[in-house]
Amino acid sequence: MSDRAAAIEFYKRQRDRTVVVYLPREGGIYRRSDVVDLVDGTVGKHAISAIGQLENNLKWEIVFNFVDNKELFLDHAQHLVKGRQVSVESLRRGPRRLRILRVPMCVPNGYISSLLAKHP
């Protein structure tokens, strides 16, 4: 297996075990321990493989050891941090936006589309 294929496979395995937690702004400043406590209250902190802050301290990513741990965490009825309801969802790949510049007008859009379709 090539290095690129191995990296893609690793990413897929990690993505399948990852959730994103959205914390409410009203809760003030959050710490990593707040997110660990969230997981500890549902599946236990032993189920965590990694935790990372994504945006403005309000969006966190949690990677679980196993997909079963992730599913159990997602199935929990209510997620609370600092007494406030939080939103939790699976990590999903979002759409990509692409802007192509400086292409001569004589090049048809269909040709550009066919070239882009070859590269996933």
Phi and psi restraints in degrees (range 20) as a CNS / XPLOR table:
assign (resid 1 and name C) (resid 2 and name N)
       (resid 2 and name CA) (resid 2 and name C) 1.0 -73.3 20.0 2
assign (resid 2 and name N) (resid 2 and name CA)
       (resid 2 and name C) (resid 3 and name N) 1.0 165.3 20.0 2
assign (resid 2 and name C) (resid 3 and name N)
       (resid 3 and name CA) (resid 3 and name C) 1.0 -61.6 20.0 2
assign (resid 3 and name N) (resid 3 and name CA)
       (resid 3 and name C) (resid 4 and name N) 1.0 -39.2 20.0 2
assign (resid 3 and name C) (resid 4 and name N)
       (resid 4 and name CA) (resid 4 and name C) 1.0 -65.8 20.0 2
assign (resid 4 and name N) (resid 4 and name CA)
       (resid 4 and name C) (resid 5 and name N) 1.0 -45.9 20.0 2
assign (resid 4 and name C) (resid 5 and name N)
       (resid 5 and name CA) (resid 5 and name C) 1.0 -63.3 20.0 2
assign (resid 5 and name N) (resid 5 and name CA)
       (resid 5 and name C) (resid 6 and name N) 1.0 -38.8 20.0 2
assign (resid 5 and name C) (resid 6 and name N)
       (resid 6 and name CA) (resid 6 and name C) 1.0 -64.9 20.0 2
assign (resid 6 and name N) (resid 6 and name CA)
       (resid 6 and name C) (resid 7 and name N) 1.0 -40.3 20.0 2
assign (resid 6 and name C) (resid 7 and name N)
       (resid 7 and name CA) (resid 7 and name C) 1.0 -65.7 20.0 2
assign (resid 7 and name N) (resid 7 and name CA)
       (resid 7 and name C) (resid 8 and name N) 1.0 -40.8 20.0 2
assign (resid 7 and name C) (resid 8 and name N)
       (resid 8 and name CA) (resid 8 and name C) 1.0 -65.6 20.0 2
assign (resid 8 and name N) (resid 8 and name CA)
       (resid 8 and name C) (resid 9 and name N) 1.0 -41.9 20.0 2
assign (resid 8 and name C) (resid 9 and name N)
       (resid 9 and name CA) (resid 9 and name C) 1.0 -63.9 20.0 2
assign (resid 9 and name N) (resid 9 and name CA)
       (resid 9 and name C) (resid 10 and name N) 1.0 -41.1 20.0 2
assign (resid 9 and name C) (resid 10 and name N)
       (resid 10 and name CA) (resid 10 and name C) 1.0 -61.3 20.0 2
assign (resid 10 and name N) (resid 10 and name CA)
       (resid 10 and name C) (resid 11 and name N) 1.0 -44.5 20.0 2
assign (resid 10 and name C) (resid 11 and name N)
       (resid 11 and name CA) (resid 11 and name C) 1.0 -61.0 20.0 2
assign (resid 11 and name N) (resid 11 and name CA)
       (resid 11 and name C) (resid 12 and name N) 1.0 -43.2 20.0 2
assign (resid 11 and name C) (resid 12 and name N)
       (resid 12 and name CA) (resid 12 and name C) 1.0 -62.6 20.0 2
assign (resid 12 and name N) (resid 12 and name CA)
       (resid 12 and name C) (resid 13 and name N) 1.0 -42.3 20.0 2
assign (resid 12 and name C) (resid 13 and name N)
       (resid 13 and name CA) (resid 13 and name C) 1.0 -63.4 20.0 2
assign (resid 13 and name N) (resid 13 and name CA)
       (resid 13 and name C) (resid 14 and name N) 1.0 -41.9 20.0 2
assign (resid 13 and name C) (resid 14 and name N)
       (resid 14 and name CA) (resid 14 and name C) 1.0 -66.3 20.0 2
assign (resid 14 and name N) (resid 14 and name CA)
       (resid 14 and name C) (resid 15 and name N) 1.0 -43.1 20.0 2
assign (resid 14 and name C) (resid 15 and name N)
       (resid 15 and name CA) (resid 15 and name C) 1.0 -60.5 20.0 2
assign (resid 15 and name N) (resid 15 and name CA)
       (resid 15 and name C) (resid 16 and name N) 1.0 -39.0 20.0 2
assign (resid 15 and name C) (resid 16 and name N)
       (resid 16 and name CA) (resid 16 and name C) 1.0 -66.7 20.0 2
assign (resid 16 and name N) (resid 16 and name CA)
       (resid 16 and name C) (resid 17 and name N) 1.0 -18.8 20.0 2
assign (resid 16 and name C) (resid 17 and name N)
       (resid 17 and name CA) (resid 17 and name C) 1.0 -108.6 20.0 2
assign (resid 17 and name N) (resid 17 and name CA)
       (resid 17 and name C) (resid 18 and name N) 1.0 12.4 20.0 2
assign (resid 17 and name C) (resid 18 and name N)
       (resid 18 and name CA) (resid 18 and name C) 1.0 -112.8 20.0 2
assign (resid 18 and name N) (resid 18 and name CA)
       (resid 18 and name C) (resid 19 and name N) 1.0 140.1 20.0 2
assign (resid 18 and name C) (resid 19 and name N)
       (resid 19 and name CA) (resid 19 and name C) 1.0 -123.8 20.0 2
assign (resid 19 and name N) (resid 19 and name CA)
       (resid 19 and name C) (resid 20 and name N) 1.0 158.6 20.0 2
assign (resid 19 and name C) (resid 20 and name N)
       (resid 20 and name CA) (resid 20 and name C) 1.0 -116.9 20.0 2
assign (resid 20 and name N) (resid 20 and name CA)
       (resid 20 and name C) (resid 21 and name N) 1.0 132.2 20.0 2
assign (resid 20 and name C) (resid 21 and name N)
       (resid 21 and name CA) (resid 21 and name C) 1.0 -111.4 20.0 2
assign (resid 21 and name N) (resid 21 and name CA)
       (resid 21 and name C) (resid 22 and name N) 1.0 127.4 20.0 2
assign (resid 21 and name C) (resid 22 and name N)
       (resid 22 and name CA) (resid 22 and name C) 1.0 -107.2 20.0 2
assign (resid 22 and name N) (resid 22 and name CA)
       (resid 22 and name C) (resid 23 and name N) 1.0 117.1 20.0 2
assign (resid 22 and name C) (resid 23 and name N)
       (resid 23 and name CA) (resid 23 and name C) 1.0 -97.8 20.0 2
assign (resid 23 and name N) (resid 23 and name CA)
       (resid 23 and name C) (resid 24 and name N) 1.0 145.2 20.0 2
assign (resid 23 and name C) (resid 24 and name N)
       (resid 24 and name CA) (resid 24 and name C) 1.0 -73.0 20.0 2
assign (resid 24 and name N) (resid 24 and name CA)
       (resid 24 and name C) (resid 25 and name N) 1.0 142.6 20.0 2
assign (resid 24 and name C) (resid 25 and name N)
       (resid 25 and name CA) (resid 25 and name C) 1.0 -62.1 20.0 2
assign (resid 25 and name N) (resid 25 and name CA)
       (resid 25 and name C) (resid 26 and name N) 1.0 -30.6 20.0 2
assign (resid 25 and name C) (resid 26 and name N)
       (resid 26 and name CA) (resid 26 and name C) 1.0 -66.4 20.0 2
assign (resid 26 and name N) (resid 26 and name CA)
       (resid 26 and name C) (resid 27 and name N) 1.0 -14.8 20.0 2
assign (resid 26 and name C) (resid 27 and name N)
       (resid 27 and name CA) (resid 27 and name C) 1.0 -77.8 20.0 2
assign (resid 27 and name N) (resid 27 and name CA)
       (resid 27 and name C) (resid 28 and name N) 1.0 -4.9 20.0 2
assign (resid 27 and name C) (resid 28 and name N)
       (resid 28 and name CA) (resid 28 and name C) 1.0 83.1 20.0 2
assign (resid 28 and name N) (resid 28 and name CA)
       (resid 28 and name C) (resid 29 and name N) 1.0 -144.4 20.0 2
assign (resid 28 and name C) (resid 29 and name N)
       (resid 29 and name CA) (resid 29 and name C) 1.0 -89.0 20.0 2
assign (resid 29 and name N) (resid 29 and name CA)
       (resid 29 and name C) (resid 30 and name N) 1.0 131.7 20.0 2
assign (resid 29 and name C) (resid 30 and name N)
       (resid 30 and name CA) (resid 30 and name C) 1.0 -105.2 20.0 2
assign (resid 30 and name N) (resid 30 and name CA)
       (resid 30 and name C) (resid 31 and name N) 1.0 149.3 20.0 2
assign (resid 30 and name C) (resid 31 and name N)
       (resid 31 and name CA) (resid 31 and name C) 1.0 -116.8 20.0 2
assign (resid 31 and name N) (resid 31 and name CA)
       (resid 31 and name C) (resid 32 and name N) 1.0 163.1 20.0 2
assign (resid 31 and name C) (resid 32 and name N)
       (resid 32 and name CA) (resid 32 and name C) 1.0 -56.6 20.0 2
assign (resid 32 and name N) (resid 32 and name CA)
       (resid 32 and name C) (resid 33 and name N) 1.0 -35.8 20.0 2
assign (resid 32 and name C) (resid 33 and name N)
       (resid 33 and name CA) (resid 33 and name C) 1.0 -63.1 20.0 2
assign (resid 33 and name N) (resid 33 and name CA)
       (resid 33 and name C) (resid 34 and name N) 1.0 -30.2 20.0 2
assign (resid 33 and name C) (resid 34 and name N)
       (resid 34 and name CA) (resid 34 and name C) 1.0 -64.7 20.0 2
assign (resid 34 and name N) (resid 34 and name CA)
       (resid 34 and name C) (resid 35 and name N) 1.0 -40.0 20.0 2
assign (resid 34 and name C) (resid 35 and name N)
       (resid 35 and name CA) (resid 35 and name C) 1.0 -72.9 20.0 2
assign (resid 35 and name N) (resid 35 and name CA)
       (resid 35 and name C) (resid 36 and name N) 1.0 -37.9 20.0 2
assign (resid 35 and name C) (resid 36 and name N)
       (resid 36 and name CA) (resid 36 and name C) 1.0 -62.5 20.0 2
assign (resid 36 and name N) (resid 36 and name CA)
       (resid 36 and name C) (resid 37 and name N) 1.0 -42.2 20.0 2
assign (resid 36 and name C) (resid 37 and name N)
       (resid 37 and name CA) (resid 37 and name C) 1.0 -62.5 20.0 2
assign (resid 37 and name N) (resid 37 and name CA)
       (resid 37 and name C) (resid 38 and name N) 1.0 -35.2 20.0 2
assign (resid 37 and name C) (resid 38 and name N)
       (resid 38 and name CA) (resid 38 and name C) 1.0 -60.3 20.0 2
assign (resid 38 and name N) (resid 38 and name CA)
       (resid 38 and name C) (resid 39 and name N) 1.0 -45.9 20.0 2
assign (resid 38 and name C) (resid 39 and name N)
       (resid 39 and name CA) (resid 39 and name C) 1.0 -71.8 20.0 2
assign (resid 39 and name N) (resid 39 and name CA)
       (resid 39 and name C) (resid 40 and name N) 1.0 -40.2 20.0 2
assign (resid 39 and name C) (resid 40 and name N)
       (resid 40 and name CA) (resid 40 and name C) 1.0 -60.9 20.0 2
assign (resid 40 and name N) (resid 40 and name CA)
       (resid 40 and name C) (resid 41 and name N) 1.0 -33.1 20.0 2
assign (resid 40 and name C) (resid 41 and name N)
       (resid 41 and name CA) (resid 41 and name C) 1.0 -73.3 20.0 2
assign (resid 41 and name N) (resid 41 and name CA)
       (resid 41 and name C) (resid 42 and name N) 1.0 -13.7 20.0 2
assign (resid 41 and name C) (resid 42 and name N)
       (resid 42 and name CA) (resid 42 and name C) 1.0 -113.9 20.0 2
assign (resid 42 and name N) (resid 42 and name CA)
       (resid 42 and name C) (resid 43 and name N) 1.0 -60.2 20.0 2
assign (resid 42 and name C) (resid 43 and name N)
       (resid 43 and name CA) (resid 43 and name C) 1.0 -115.4 20.0 2
assign (resid 43 and name N) (resid 43 and name CA)
       (resid 43 and name C) (resid 44 and name N) 1.0 -6.5 20.0 2
assign (resid 43 and name C) (resid 44 and name N)
       (resid 44 and name CA) (resid 44 and name C) 1.0 93.8 20.0 2
assign (resid 44 and name N) (resid 44 and name CA)
       (resid 44 and name C) (resid 45 and name N) 1.0 142.8 20.0 2
assign (resid 44 and name C) (resid 45 and name N)
       (resid 45 and name CA) (resid 45 and name C) 1.0 -69.5 20.0 2
assign (resid 45 and name N) (resid 45 and name CA)
       (resid 45 and name C) (resid 46 and name N) 1.0 -16.3 20.0 2
assign (resid 45 and name C) (resid 46 and name N)
       (resid 46 and name CA) (resid 46 and name C) 1.0 -64.7 20.0 2
assign (resid 46 and name N) (resid 46 and name CA)
       (resid 46 and name C) (resid 47 and name N) 1.0 -16.9 20.0 2
assign (resid 46 and name C) (resid 47 and name N)
       (resid 47 and name CA) (resid 47 and name C) 1.0 -83.1 20.0 2
assign (resid 47 and name N) (resid 47 and name CA)
       (resid 47 and name C) (resid 48 and name N) 1.0 -7.0 20.0 2
assign (resid 47 and name C) (resid 48 and name N)
       (resid 48 and name CA) (resid 48 and name C) 1.0 -85.5 20.0 2
assign (resid 48 and name N) (resid 48 and name CA)
       (resid 48 and name C) (resid 49 and name N) 1.0 131.8 20.0 2
assign (resid 48 and name C) (resid 49 and name N)
       (resid 49 and name CA) (resid 49 and name C) 1.0 -97.4 20.0 2
assign (resid 49 and name N) (resid 49 and name CA)
       (resid 49 and name C) (resid 50 and name N) 1.0 -41.2 20.0 2
assign (resid 49 and name C) (resid 50 and name N)
       (resid 50 and name CA) (resid 50 and name C) 1.0 -159.6 20.0 2
assign (resid 50 and name N) (resid 50 and name CA)
       (resid 50 and name C) (resid 51 and name N) 1.0 152.9 20.0 2
assign (resid 50 and name C) (resid 51 and name N)
       (resid 51 and name CA) (resid 51 and name C) 1.0 -135.1 20.0 2
assign (resid 51 and name N) (resid 51 and name CA)
       (resid 51 and name C) (resid 52 and name N) 1.0 136.0 20.0 2
assign (resid 51 and name C) (resid 52 and name N)
       (resid 52 and name CA) (resid 52 and name C) 1.0 -142.7 20.0 2
assign (resid 52 and name N) (resid 52 and name CA)
       (resid 52 and name C) (resid 53 and name N) 1.0 143.8 20.0 2
assign (resid 52 and name C) (resid 53 and name N)
       (resid 53 and name CA) (resid 53 and name C) 1.0 -84.5 20.0 2
assign (resid 53 and name N) (resid 53 and name CA)
       (resid 53 and name C) (resid 54 and name N) 1.0 133.1 20.0 2
assign (resid 53 and name C) (resid 54 and name N)
       (resid 54 and name CA) (resid 54 and name C) 1.0 -104.0 20.0 2
assign (resid 54 and name N) (resid 54 and name CA)
       (resid 54 and name C) (resid 55 and name N) 1.0 -52.6 20.0 2
assign (resid 54 and name C) (resid 55 and name N)
       (resid 55 and name CA) (resid 55 and name C) 1.0 -140.0 20.0 2
assign (resid 55 and name N) (resid 55 and name CA)
       (resid 55 and name C) (resid 56 and name N) 1.0 132.5 20.0 2
assign (resid 55 and name C) (resid 56 and name N)
       (resid 56 and name CA) (resid 56 and name C) 1.0 40.0 20.0 2
assign (resid 56 and name N) (resid 56 and name CA)
       (resid 56 and name C) (resid 57 and name N) 1.0 29.5 20.0 2
assign (resid 56 and name C) (resid 57 and name N)
       (resid 57 and name CA) (resid 57 and name C) 1.0 66.1 20.0 2
assign (resid 57 and name N) (resid 57 and name CA)
       (resid 57 and name C) (resid 58 and name N) 1.0 7.4 20.0 2
assign (resid 57 and name C) (resid 58 and name N)
       (resid 58 and name CA) (resid 58 and name C) 1.0 -110.2 20.0 2
assign (resid 58 and name N) (resid 58 and name CA)
       (resid 58 and name C) (resid 59 and name N) 1.0 -7.6 20.0 2
assign (resid 58 and name C) (resid 59 and name N)
       (resid 59 and name CA) (resid 59 and name C) 1.0 -131.5 20.0 2
assign (resid 59 and name N) (resid 59 and name CA)
       (resid 59 and name C) (resid 60 and name N) 1.0 122.0 20.0 2
assign (resid 59 and name C) (resid 60 and name N)
       (resid 60 and name CA) (resid 60 and name C) 1.0 -126.1 20.0 2
assign (resid 60 and name N) (resid 60 and name CA)
       (resid 60 and name C) (resid 61 and name N) 1.0 150.2 20.0 2
assign (resid 60 and name C) (resid 61 and name N)
       (resid 61 and name CA) (resid 61 and name C) 1.0 -114.0 20.0 2
assign (resid 61 and name N) (resid 61 and name CA)
       (resid 61 and name C) (resid 62 and name N) 1.0 131.8 20.0 2
assign (resid 61 and name C) (resid 62 and name N)
       (resid 62 and name CA) (resid 62 and name C) 1.0 -121.5 20.0 2
assign (resid 62 and name N) (resid 62 and name CA)
       (resid 62 and name C) (resid 63 and name N) 1.0 125.7 20.0 2
assign (resid 62 and name C) (resid 63 and name N)
       (resid 63 and name CA) (resid 63 and name C) 1.0 -106.5 20.0 2
assign (resid 63 and name N) (resid 63 and name CA)
       (resid 63 and name C) (resid 64 and name N) 1.0 124.1 20.0 2
assign (resid 63 and name C) (resid 64 and name N)
       (resid 64 and name CA) (resid 64 and name C) 1.0 -93.4 20.0 2
assign (resid 64 and name N) (resid 64 and name CA)
       (resid 64 and name C) (resid 65 and name N) 1.0 161.5 20.0 2
assign (resid 64 and name C) (resid 65 and name N)
       (resid 65 and name CA) (resid 65 and name C) 1.0 -67.3 20.0 2
assign (resid 65 and name N) (resid 65 and name CA)
       (resid 65 and name C) (resid 66 and name N) 1.0 -36.5 20.0 2
assign (resid 65 and name C) (resid 66 and name N)
       (resid 66 and name CA) (resid 66 and name C) 1.0 -137.3 20.0 2
assign (resid 66 and name N) (resid 66 and name CA)
       (resid 66 and name C) (resid 67 and name N) 1.0 153.7 20.0 2
assign (resid 66 and name C) (resid 67 and name N)
       (resid 67 and name CA) (resid 67 and name C) 1.0 -62.0 20.0 2
assign (resid 67 and name N) (resid 67 and name CA)
       (resid 67 and name C) (resid 68 and name N) 1.0 -35.1 20.0 2
assign (resid 67 and name C) (resid 68 and name N)
       (resid 68 and name CA) (resid 68 and name C) 1.0 -60.6 20.0 2
assign (resid 68 and name N) (resid 68 and name CA)
       (resid 68 and name C) (resid 69 and name N) 1.0 -39.1 20.0 2
assign (resid 68 and name C) (resid 69 and name N)
       (resid 69 and name CA) (resid 69 and name C) 1.0 -63.4 20.0 2
assign (resid 69 and name N) (resid 69 and name CA)
       (resid 69 and name C) (resid 70 and name N) 1.0 -42.7 20.0 2
assign (resid 69 and name C) (resid 70 and name N)
       (resid 70 and name CA) (resid 70 and name C) 1.0 -61.7 20.0 2
assign (resid 70 and name N) (resid 70 and name CA)
       (resid 70 and name C) (resid 71 and name N) 1.0 -46.7 20.0 2
assign (resid 70 and name C) (resid 71 and name N)
       (resid 71 and name CA) (resid 71 and name C) 1.0 -63.5 20.0 2
assign (resid 71 and name N) (resid 71 and name CA)
       (resid 71 and name C) (resid 72 and name N) 1.0 -41.2 20.0 2
assign (resid 71 and name C) (resid 72 and name N)
       (resid 72 and name CA) (resid 72 and name C) 1.0 -61.6 20.0 2
assign (resid 72 and name N) (resid 72 and name CA)
       (resid 72 and name C) (resid 73 and name N) 1.0 -42.1 20.0 2
assign (resid 72 and name C) (resid 73 and name N)
       (resid 73 and name CA) (resid 73 and name C) 1.0 -63.7 20.0 2
assign (resid 73 and name N) (resid 73 and name CA)
       (resid 73 and name C) (resid 74 and name N) 1.0 -44.5 20.0 2
assign (resid 73 and name C) (resid 74 and name N)
       (resid 74 and name CA) (resid 74 and name C) 1.0 -66.8 20.0 2
assign (resid 74 and name N) (resid 74 and name CA)
       (resid 74 and name C) (resid 75 and name N) 1.0 -32.2 20.0 2
assign (resid 74 and name C) (resid 75 and name N)
       (resid 75 and name CA) (resid 75 and name C) 1.0 -76.3 20.0 2
assign (resid 75 and name N) (resid 75 and name CA)
       (resid 75 and name C) (resid 76 and name N) 1.0 -12.1 20.0 2
assign (resid 75 and name C) (resid 76 and name N)
       (resid 76 and name CA) (resid 76 and name C) 1.0 -60.9 20.0 2
assign (resid 76 and name N) (resid 76 and name CA)
       (resid 76 and name C) (resid 77 and name N) 1.0 137.2 20.0 2
assign (resid 76 and name C) (resid 77 and name N)
       (resid 77 and name CA) (resid 77 and name C) 1.0 -63.8 20.0 2
assign (resid 77 and name N) (resid 77 and name CA)
       (resid 77 and name C) (resid 78 and name N) 1.0 -42.2 20.0 2
assign (resid 77 and name C) (resid 78 and name N)
       (resid 78 and name CA) (resid 78 and name C) 1.0 -141.2 20.0 2
assign (resid 78 and name N) (resid 78 and name CA)
       (resid 78 and name C) (resid 79 and name N) 1.0 133.1 20.0 2
assign (resid 78 and name C) (resid 79 and name N)
       (resid 79 and name CA) (resid 79 and name C) 1.0 -113.2 20.0 2
assign (resid 79 and name N) (resid 79 and name CA)
       (resid 79 and name C) (resid 80 and name N) 1.0 122.2 20.0 2
assign (resid 79 and name C) (resid 80 and name N)
       (resid 80 and name CA) (resid 80 and name C) 1.0 -124.6 20.0 2
assign (resid 80 and name N) (resid 80 and name CA)
       (resid 80 and name C) (resid 81 and name N) 1.0 136.3 20.0 2
assign (resid 80 and name C) (resid 81 and name N)
       (resid 81 and name CA) (resid 81 and name C) 1.0 -129.9 20.0 2
assign (resid 81 and name N) (resid 81 and name CA)
       (resid 81 and name C) (resid 82 and name N) 1.0 126.3 20.0 2
assign (resid 81 and name C) (resid 82 and name N)
       (resid 82 and name CA) (resid 82 and name C) 1.0 52.9 20.0 2
assign (resid 82 and name N) (resid 82 and name CA)
       (resid 82 and name C) (resid 83 and name N) 1.0 36.8 20.0 2
assign (resid 82 and name C) (resid 83 and name N)
       (resid 83 and name CA) (resid 83 and name C) 1.0 75.7 20.0 2
assign (resid 83 and name N) (resid 83 and name CA)
       (resid 83 and name C) (resid 84 and name N) 1.0 7.7 20.0 2
assign (resid 83 and name C) (resid 84 and name N)
       (resid 84 and name CA) (resid 84 and name C) 1.0 -115.5 20.0 2
assign (resid 84 and name N) (resid 84 and name CA)
       (resid 84 and name C) (resid 85 and name N) 1.0 142.6 20.0 2
assign (resid 84 and name C) (resid 85 and name N)
       (resid 85 and name CA) (resid 85 and name C) 1.0 -67.1 20.0 2
assign (resid 85 and name N) (resid 85 and name CA)
       (resid 85 and name C) (resid 86 and name N) 1.0 135.0 20.0 2
assign (resid 85 and name C) (resid 86 and name N)
       (resid 86 and name CA) (resid 86 and name C) 1.0 -120.2 20.0 2
assign (resid 86 and name N) (resid 86 and name CA)
       (resid 86 and name C) (resid 87 and name N) 1.0 157.0 20.0 2
assign (resid 86 and name C) (resid 87 and name N)
       (resid 87 and name CA) (resid 87 and name C) 1.0 -99.3 20.0 2
assign (resid 87 and name N) (resid 87 and name CA)
       (resid 87 and name C) (resid 88 and name N) 1.0 134.8 20.0 2
assign (resid 87 and name C) (resid 88 and name N)
       (resid 88 and name CA) (resid 88 and name C) 1.0 -131.4 20.0 2
assign (resid 88 and name N) (resid 88 and name CA)
       (resid 88 and name C) (resid 89 and name N) 1.0 135.5 20.0 2
assign (resid 88 and name C) (resid 89 and name N)
       (resid 89 and name CA) (resid 89 and name C) 1.0 -149.8 20.0 2
assign (resid 89 and name N) (resid 89 and name CA)
       (resid 89 and name C) (resid 90 and name N) 1.0 161.1 20.0 2
assign (resid 89 and name C) (resid 90 and name N)
       (resid 90 and name CA) (resid 90 and name C) 1.0 -67.7 20.0 2
assign (resid 90 and name N) (resid 90 and name CA)
       (resid 90 and name C) (resid 91 and name N) 1.0 149.2 20.0 2
assign (resid 90 and name C) (resid 91 and name N)
       (resid 91 and name CA) (resid 91 and name C) 1.0 -69.9 20.0 2
assign (resid 91 and name N) (resid 91 and name CA)
       (resid 91 and name C) (resid 92 and name N) 1.0 128.9 20.0 2
assign (resid 91 and name C) (resid 92 and name N)
       (resid 92 and name CA) (resid 92 and name C) 1.0 -133.4 20.0 2
assign (resid 92 and name N) (resid 92 and name CA)
       (resid 92 and name C) (resid 93 and name N) 1.0 151.7 20.0 2
assign (resid 92 and name C) (resid 93 and name N)
       (resid 93 and name CA) (resid 93 and name C) 1.0 -79.4 20.0 2
assign (resid 93 and name N) (resid 93 and name CA)
       (resid 93 and name C) (resid 94 and name N) 1.0 122.9 20.0 2
assign (resid 93 and name C) (resid 94 and name N)
       (resid 94 and name CA) (resid 94 and name C) 1.0 -84.6 20.0 2
assign (resid 94 and name N) (resid 94 and name CA)
       (resid 94 and name C) (resid 95 and name N) 1.0 165.4 20.0 2
assign (resid 94 and name C) (resid 95 and name N)
       (resid 95 and name CA) (resid 95 and name C) 1.0 -67.3 20.0 2
assign (resid 95 and name N) (resid 95 and name CA)
       (resid 95 and name C) (resid 96 and name N) 1.0 152.0 20.0 2
assign (resid 95 and name C) (resid 96 and name N)
       (resid 96 and name CA) (resid 96 and name C) 1.0 -104.7 20.0 2
assign (resid 96 and name N) (resid 96 and name CA)
       (resid 96 and name C) (resid 97 and name N) 1.0 141.6 20.0 2
assign (resid 96 and name C) (resid 97 and name N)
       (resid 97 and name CA) (resid 97 and name C) 1.0 -110.4 20.0 2
assign (resid 97 and name N) (resid 97 and name CA)
       (resid 97 and name C) (resid 98 and name N) 1.0 136.6 20.0 2
assign (resid 97 and name C) (resid 98 and name N)
       (resid 98 and name CA) (resid 98 and name C) 1.0 -133.2 20.0 2
assign (resid 98 and name N) (resid 98 and name CA)
       (resid 98 and name C) (resid 99 and name N) 1.0 132.9 20.0 2
assign (resid 98 and name C) (resid 99 and name N)
       (resid 99 and name CA) (resid 99 and name C) 1.0 -118.2 20.0 2
assign (resid 99 and name N) (resid 99 and name CA)
       (resid 99 and name C) (resid 100 and name N) 1.0 126.1 20.0 2
assign (resid 99 and name C) (resid 100 and name N)
       (resid 100 and name CA) (resid 100 and name C) 1.0 -110.2 20.0 2
assign (resid 100 and name N) (resid 100 and name CA)
       (resid 100 and name C) (resid 101 and name N) 1.0 124.4 20.0 2
assign (resid 100 and name C) (resid 101 and name N)
       (resid 101 and name CA) (resid 101 and name C) 1.0 -114.9 20.0 2
assign (resid 101 and name N) (resid 101 and name CA)
       (resid 101 and name C) (resid 102 and name N) 1.0 157.9 20.0 2
assign (resid 101 and name C) (resid 102 and name N)
       (resid 102 and name CA) (resid 102 and name C) 1.0 59.4 20.0 2
assign (resid 102 and name N) (resid 102 and name CA)
       (resid 102 and name C) (resid 103 and name N) 1.0 40.2 20.0 2
assign (resid 102 and name C) (resid 103 and name N)
       (resid 103 and name CA) (resid 103 and name C) 1.0 -97.8 20.0 2
assign (resid 103 and name N) (resid 103 and name CA)
       (resid 103 and name C) (resid 104 and name N) 1.0 127.6 20.0 2
assign (resid 103 and name C) (resid 104 and name N)
       (resid 104 and name CA) (resid 104 and name C) 1.0 -58.0 20.0 2
assign (resid 104 and name N) (resid 104 and name CA)
       (resid 104 and name C) (resid 105 and name N) 1.0 145.8 20.0 2
assign (resid 104 and name C) (resid 105 and name N)
       (resid 105 and name CA) (resid 105 and name C) 1.0 -61.9 20.0 2
assign (resid 105 and name N) (resid 105 and name CA)
       (resid 105 and name C) (resid 106 and name N) 1.0 -23.4 20.0 2
assign (resid 105 and name C) (resid 106 and name N)
       (resid 106 and name CA) (resid 106 and name C) 1.0 -75.3 20.0 2
assign (resid 106 and name N) (resid 106 and name CA)
       (resid 106 and name C) (resid 107 and name N) 1.0 -10.9 20.0 2
assign (resid 106 and name C) (resid 107 and name N)
       (resid 107 and name CA) (resid 107 and name C) 1.0 -85.4 20.0 2
assign (resid 107 and name N) (resid 107 and name CA)
       (resid 107 and name C) (resid 108 and name N) 1.0 119.0 20.0 2
assign (resid 107 and name C) (resid 108 and name N)
       (resid 108 and name CA) (resid 108 and name C) 1.0 -68.8 20.0 2
assign (resid 108 and name N) (resid 108 and name CA)
       (resid 108 and name C) (resid 109 and name N) 1.0 146.4 20.0 2
assign (resid 108 and name C) (resid 109 and name N)
       (resid 109 and name CA) (resid 109 and name C) 1.0 -60.5 20.0 2
assign (resid 109 and name N) (resid 109 and name CA)
       (resid 109 and name C) (resid 110 and name N) 1.0 -35.8 20.0 2
assign (resid 109 and name C) (resid 110 and name N)
       (resid 110 and name CA) (resid 110 and name C) 1.0 -61.6 20.0 2
assign (resid 110 and name N) (resid 110 and name CA)
       (resid 110 and name C) (resid 111 and name N) 1.0 -35.4 20.0 2
assign (resid 110 and name C) (resid 111 and name N)
       (resid 111 and name CA) (resid 111 and name C) 1.0 -67.2 20.0 2
assign (resid 111 and name N) (resid 111 and name CA)
       (resid 111 and name C) (resid 112 and name N) 1.0 -43.5 20.0 2
assign (resid 111 and name C) (resid 112 and name N)
       (resid 112 and name CA) (resid 112 and name C) 1.0 -62.7 20.0 2
assign (resid 112 and name N) (resid 112 and name CA)
       (resid 112 and name C) (resid 113 and name N) 1.0 -43.3 20.0 2
assign (resid 112 and name C) (resid 113 and name N)
       (resid 113 and name CA) (resid 113 and name C) 1.0 -60.9 20.0 2
assign (resid 113 and name N) (resid 113 and name CA)
       (resid 113 and name C) (resid 114 and name N) 1.0 -42.0 20.0 2
assign (resid 113 and name C) (resid 114 and name N)
       (resid 114 and name CA) (resid 114 and name C) 1.0 -64.7 20.0 2
assign (resid 114 and name N) (resid 114 and name CA)
       (resid 114 and name C) (resid 115 and name N) 1.0 -36.5 20.0 2
assign (resid 114 and name C) (resid 115 and name N)
       (resid 115 and name CA) (resid 115 and name C) 1.0 -66.9 20.0 2
assign (resid 115 and name N) (resid 115 and name CA)
       (resid 115 and name C) (resid 116 and name N) 1.0 -41.3 20.0 2
assign (resid 115 and name C) (resid 116 and name N)
       (resid 116 and name CA) (resid 116 and name C) 1.0 -69.7 20.0 2
assign (resid 116 and name N) (resid 116 and name CA)
       (resid 116 and name C) (resid 117 and name N) 1.0 -31.9 20.0 2
assign (resid 116 and name C) (resid 117 and name N)
       (resid 117 and name CA) (resid 117 and name C) 1.0 -67.1 20.0 2
assign (resid 117 and name N) (resid 117 and name CA)
       (resid 117 and name C) (resid 118 and name N) 1.0 -22.2 20.0 2
assign (resid 117 and name C) (resid 118 and name N)
       (resid 118 and name CA) (resid 118 and name C) 1.0 -72.5 20.0 2
assign (resid 118 and name N) (resid 118 and name CA)
       (resid 118 and name C) (resid 119 and name N) 1.0 -21.4 20.0 2
assign (resid 118 and name C) (resid 119 and name N)
       (resid 119 and name CA) (resid 119 and name C) 1.0 -115.9 20.0 2
assign (resid 119 and name N) (resid 119 and name CA)
       (resid 119 and name C) (resid 120 and name N) 1.0 103.5 20.0 2
